[in-house]
Amino acid sequence: MLALKYLLIAGGLGMILVAVSILAYDLYRELLYRRALAAPGAGQVPAIPQLRWRTSLALALLAWGPLLVAFSIVVVPSGTAGVRVSQMSGTLPGTLYPGVHFVMPLVEDVALFDTRDQVFTTGTSEDGKTAATNISARNQLLDVQAKEGLTLGLAITVRYRLDPRRLDYVQGNLPHPVEKEIVPPTVASVWRELVPNYTVRDAFSAKREEVRQRATALITQKLSADGIIVKEVMLRDIQLPPEYAKGLETLLLKEQENDRMGVETELKQKRVRISELEAEATKVQQIKQAEGEAQVHVLQAKGESDAMQYTLPLKEKQIKQSRLEAEARKEATIQNAEAAAQAKVIDSKAETERRKLLAEAEADRIRVTAAADAERLQSEAAVLKQNPLLINKIVAERLSDKLQIMMVPADGKFFFANDVLRSMNVANQASQAEPQEGQTR
């Protein structure tokens, strides 16, 4: 929209410039024509020029159209606000906020105000630069008098901004610029009215925050009536008179020493009090402990006395129980002895039966073995009867494993084996005769 405004202004001015150029060119031609007529012996005279004043007038009148449209467009920048001021009715109510607005050209104008936060400060600012807006000539501080009549230098900072809703009141009733004509005198007057109610010491340390809060309230109240919003009032520093500063430093040192002595005295008193309390606590603790021990003994005695009432019946029951247990053990012992005797009788009977069975088994084994031996001997006798030479071989094998066997006729003479063989045959016949007799019996 701002580019359109500038384009319309450029177009209107261009049309006016073209109209003026046309008139100037026509007047230049008219001047040449007059010179040609005035020159003696002039040859051919140029044609009479005609002024194109109607064209120039039309262009000039048409140029006012874009110019008026351009003058009716007002652009309010960011961070500002405007108020319409009429040439006929003065300041109009309402605020024009940042953006594009239309006004009556050549009748209304727009006065712009900065609505961002502004700072009024006295003394040296935090960045080390001296404040531009100051009231006092001494060190750029605000001079005020305390209750004692001593002069203090205040370094203060007021953060404020204009109320956009009351810009019409600011434009129509307050001097301009407001940040130089209204804010500094109001702030200075408030501090100079307030500080004389306090002593230097109160303003410097004891009631410094109270002074700042009261000044903030008064400054806010006074400036808010003029459409100025106060956000913060800061009391950065207070410069004391040199003589008072030295005396105050000495006094503060003495007060610090006095406070230190008071603190030490209070600390010692507290230590004494702590010792007394500890002694009393120890005494009370010992008394309580003795009372507790006495109560414990009483309770123990009472408990023992109460326990005796239940102990005697309990002892009687224990004696009865011991008697019953002894009788039970006696009965158990008798029963165990009887059971052991019965077990021994049963064991003896079982042992007798076992031995009897073993004897029978041994007799059966002997009979079976004897029968088996008899059968074996019969079979061997039959074999030997069929082969008598086997006797010699068996005898030779049993006599020695180193004895060499030599076979000789059975009827050989002068040979010791004949007598051996003969005795063996007799023994075999006797053994065979015994079983036969046993069988006949």
HUWOQUI-V368161 format. One record per run of one state. SS is the DSSP state (H for helix, E for strand, L for the rest). FROM is the first residue (numbers start at 0). LEN is the number of residues. If there is no record, write none. Layout:
SS/FROM/LEN + SS/FROM/LEN
This chain:
L/0/1 + H/1/37 + L/38/14 + H/52/20 + E/72/4 + L/76/3 + E/79/7 + L/86/3 + E/89/2 + L/91/4 + E/95/1 + L/96/2 + E/98/4 + L/102/5 + E/107/7 + L/114/3 + E/117/4 + L/121/2 + E/123/1 + L/124/5 + E/129/1 + L/130/11 + E/141/4 + L/145/5 + E/150/12 + L/162/1 + H/163/10 + L/173/4 + H/177/4 + L/181/1 + H/182/15 + L/197/2 + H/199/7 + L/206/1 + H/207/17 + L/224/3 + E/227/12 + L/239/2 + H/241/145 + L/386/2 + H/388/11 + L/399/16 + H/415/25 + L/440/1
